Amino acid sequence: LGLQEFPALLVLQTLRRGAADAIEWPRGCFFRVHWLRCGRVDERELARELSQLGGQLDAERDQRAAWRQQLQQMQEMNSAFARAMGDTQLRAQRQAAEVEALRDAEAEERPCFAVLCESNYGQEPPNCFEGSFEEALACARSERRLLLVWLFDDGAESDSLSQAVLSGEVFGAFVAEYFVMWPGNAERWLFPKQLYQHLRLE
């Protein structure tokens, strides 16, 4: 330390290896000199220096605690973000699987709609357009007729409507004369379900 006068009073802080401004002595011991006085030391000066040193150490300790808290908050935010991303990806995968299942069901069942309807209700359904919604809309425009969209499900109300009204001869003749009728299962088929949700039907 290069002391030239004695007695000497020092205030030291022990440090870890590699800390900034650390002095090693003896070998393997690291410290920092916070305050040093040689010769006569005034009591008031010592009290003032120790008070200032205590305040400095408290401030450093509070700053380290704040840094640790910020680091913990950042880690928690990263964990929450990772969980949210995982949940989002999982929801996206589920939605994609649901969309694919609805698309497959529509592709499989729509061509058989007339046969299924006759099997369920014992009567042939009205003349229905067998293509997609876009194709049905284009057909209605080209033939200058209205597009009648029949959204149904597997519930009792749809069954009752199909048996009482839609399967009747009068209704079938009326539809054939003025409409292009496009059926869609709002529970099992992709676009009918999307249309049902978009229109907020109940």
C-alpha positions as a printed NumPy array, in Angstrom:
array([[  0.   ,   0.   ,   0.   ],
       [  3.016,   2.278,   0.196],
       [  2.35 ,   3.595,   3.713],
       [  4.918,   6.146,   4.861],
       [  3.587,   7.044,   8.291],
       [  2.244,   5.136,  11.25 ],
       [ -0.081,   4.516,  12.895],
       [ -2.437,   3.976,   9.925],
       [ -6.158,   3.319,   9.903],
       [ -7.75 ,   1.568,   6.926],
       [-11.254,   0.492,   6.015],
       [-11.149,  -2.54 ,   3.717],
       [-13.81 ,  -4.456,   1.781],
       [-13.224,  -8.09 ,   0.919],
       [-13.82 ,  -8.968,  -2.73 ],
       [-14.031, -11.956,  -4.999],
       [-11.286, -12.874,  -7.429],
       [-11.493, -10.78 , -10.59 ],
       [-13.381,  -7.844,  -9.049],
       [-12.496,  -4.381, -10.337],
       [ -9.817,  -2.452,  -8.369],
       [ -9.11 ,  -5.514,  -6.222],
       [ -5.777,  -5.774,  -4.402],
       [ -4.398,  -9.258,  -3.74 ],
       [ -2.445,  -9.697,  -0.515],
       [ -1.485, -12.118,   0.753],
       [ -1.9  , -14.576,  -2.125],
       [ -5.526, -15.578,  -2.65 ],
       [ -6.957, -12.712,  -0.562],
       [ -8.616,  -9.84 ,  -2.419],
       [ -9.78 ,  -6.517,  -0.994],
       [-10.406,  -2.895,  -1.821],
       [ -9.265,   0.11 ,   0.243],
       [-12.239,   2.367,   0.924],
       [-10.536,   4.771,   3.317],
       [ -7.01 ,   5.294,   4.6  ],
       [ -5.49 ,   7.715,   7.076],
       [ -1.969,   7.849,   8.45 ],
       [ -0.931,   9.525,  11.649],
       [ -3.374,  11.226,  13.941],
       [ -7.055,  10.642,  13.083],
       [ -9.724,  13.099,  14.157],
       [-12.766,  11.394,  15.684],
       [-15.26 ,  13.6  ,  13.863],
       [-13.515,  13.019,  10.538],
       [-13.56 ,   9.277,  11.16 ],
       [-17.258,   9.329,  12.041],
       [-18.023,  11.384,   8.931],
       [-16.   ,   9.099,   6.664],
       [-17.57 ,   5.964,   8.129],
       [-21.053,   7.46 ,   7.694],
       [-20.347,   8.314,   4.062],
       [-18.88 ,   4.878,   3.479],
       [-21.924,   3.24 ,   5.05 ],
       [-24.22 ,   5.234,   2.783],
       [-22.14 ,   4.302,  -0.261],
       [-22.226,   0.608,   0.636],
       [-25.975,   0.761,   1.253],
       [-26.489,   2.413,  -2.151],
       [-24.369,  -0.246,  -3.864],
       [-26.26 ,  -2.996,  -2.079],
       [-29.609,  -1.484,  -3.07 ],
       [-28.437,  -1.16 ,  -6.673],
       [-27.366,  -4.817,  -6.768],
       [-30.721,  -5.825,  -5.287],
       [-32.518,  -3.73 ,  -7.945],
       [-30.43 ,  -5.365, -10.68 ],
       [-31.245,  -8.82 ,  -9.333],
       [-34.932,  -7.93 ,  -9.222],
       [-34.837,  -6.612, -12.797],
       [-33.011,  -9.741, -13.923],
       [-35.602, -11.929, -12.208],
       [-38.423,  -9.954, -13.819],
       [-36.794, -10.325, -17.23 ],
       [-36.429, -14.071, -16.689],
       [-40.073, -14.324, -15.633],
       [-41.118, -12.302, -18.68 ],
       [-39.075, -14.571, -20.931],
       [-40.651, -17.631, -19.342],
       [-44.135, -16.163, -19.728],
       [-43.409, -15.247, -23.345],
       [-42.134, -18.751, -24.052],
       [-45.254, -20.269, -22.477],
       [-47.473, -17.885, -24.464],
       [-45.674, -18.792, -27.676],
       [-46.071, -22.464, -26.86 ],
       [-49.776, -21.993, -26.124],
       [-50.21 , -19.999, -29.34 ],
       [-48.494, -22.67 , -31.382],
       [-50.579, -25.365, -29.713],
       [-53.806, -23.461, -30.444],
       [-52.688, -22.911, -34.031],
       [-51.986, -26.623, -34.433],
       [-55.378, -27.518, -32.974],
       [-57.139, -25.016, -35.223],
       [-55.285, -26.324, -38.261],
       [-56.257, -29.893, -37.37 ],
       [-59.898, -28.842, -36.874],
       [-59.946, -27.012, -40.21 ],
       [-58.499, -30.039, -41.959],
       [-61.061, -32.351, -40.343],
       [-63.95 , -30.07 , -41.367],
       [-62.587, -29.786, -44.908],
       [-62.241, -33.57 , -45.19 ],
       [-65.756, -34.139, -43.838],
       [-67.238, -31.703, -46.347],
       [-65.309, -33.24 , -49.245],
       [-66.54 , -36.7  , -48.232],
       [-70.173, -35.944, -47.333],
       [-71.247, -33.198, -49.766],
       [-71.331, -35.465, -52.869],
       [-73.539, -37.903, -50.894],
       [-75.839, -35.218, -49.482],
       [-78.936, -36.154, -51.513],
       [-78.568, -39.836, -50.663],
       [-78.04 , -39.111, -46.958],
       [-81.   , -36.74 , -46.871],
       [-83.303, -39.277, -48.526],
       [-82.051, -41.976, -46.158],
       [-82.741, -39.811, -43.092],
       [-86.133, -38.363, -44.076],
       [-87.53 , -40.857, -46.585],
       [-87.902, -38.186, -49.278],
       [-85.69 , -36.665, -51.886],
       [-84.368, -33.224, -50.912],
       [-84.938, -30.171, -53.111],
       [-82.647, -29.825, -56.073],
       [-79.396, -28.689, -54.428],
       [-76.198, -27.366, -55.931],
       [-73.377, -29.842, -55.301],
       [-70.347, -27.591, -55.801],
       [-68.644, -25.045, -53.575],
       [-70.203, -21.83 , -52.304],
       [-68.283, -19.785, -54.877],
       [-69.519, -22.048, -57.665],
       [-73.095, -21.845, -56.393],
       [-72.886, -18.052, -56.264],
       [-71.513, -17.917, -59.818],
       [-74.279, -20.237, -61.002],
       [-76.979, -18.077, -59.396],
       [-75.548, -14.973, -61.052],
       [-75.321, -16.56 , -64.472],
       [-78.884, -17.909, -64.263],
       [-80.187, -14.668, -62.719],
       [-81.656, -16.489, -59.752],
       [-81.344, -15.983, -56.017],
       [-78.944, -18.056, -53.947],
       [-80.698, -19.853, -51.097],
       [-78.227, -21.022, -48.429],
       [-79.488, -23.841, -46.22 ],
       [-77.376, -24.105, -43.065],
       [-78.3  , -27.049, -40.884],
       [-76.892, -29.185, -38.108],
       [-77.571, -32.596, -36.611],
       [-80.057, -31.306, -34.053],
       [-83.788, -31.855, -33.651],
       [-84.786, -28.447, -35.044],
       [-82.969, -29.074, -38.33 ],
       [-84.582, -32.514, -38.593],
       [-88.021, -31.038, -37.974],
       [-87.525, -28.309, -40.592],
       [-86.238, -30.81 , -43.131],
       [-89.194, -33.158, -42.643],
       [-91.924, -30.52 , -42.45 ],
       [-90.796, -27.998, -45.056],
       [-87.672, -28.627, -47.054],
       [-88.595, -32.117, -48.211],
       [-92.062, -31.076, -49.398],
       [-92.972, -31.136, -53.092],
       [-94.303, -27.581, -53.108],
       [-91.16 , -26.201, -51.561],
       [-88.997, -28.239, -53.969],
       [-90.834, -26.898, -56.973],
       [-90.601, -23.334, -55.676],
       [-86.834, -23.659, -55.119],
       [-86.281, -25.192, -58.549],
       [-88.116, -22.283, -60.177],
       [-86.543, -19.318, -58.415],
       [-83.441, -20.329, -56.501],
       [-80.085, -22.032, -56.578],
       [-80.09 , -23.906, -53.292],
       [-76.767, -24.582, -51.549],
       [-76.825, -26.78 , -48.411],
       [-74.187, -26.748, -45.711],
       [-73.702, -28.597, -42.423],
       [-72.787, -25.795, -39.985],
       [-71.287, -28.272, -37.521],
       [-69.292, -30.655, -39.7  ],
       [-68.336, -28.747, -42.857],
       [-65.696, -26.033, -43.036],
       [-67.186, -23.128, -45.004],
       [-70.769, -23.552, -43.687],
       [-69.395, -23.443, -40.142],
       [-67.332, -20.335, -40.914],
       [-70.376, -18.7  , -42.523],
       [-72.527, -19.588, -39.519],
       [-69.998, -18.018, -37.144],
       [-69.539, -14.959, -39.351],
       [-73.281, -14.295, -39.462],
       [-73.551, -14.944, -35.693],
       [-76.606, -17.103, -36.161],
       [-78.324, -18.737, -33.198]])
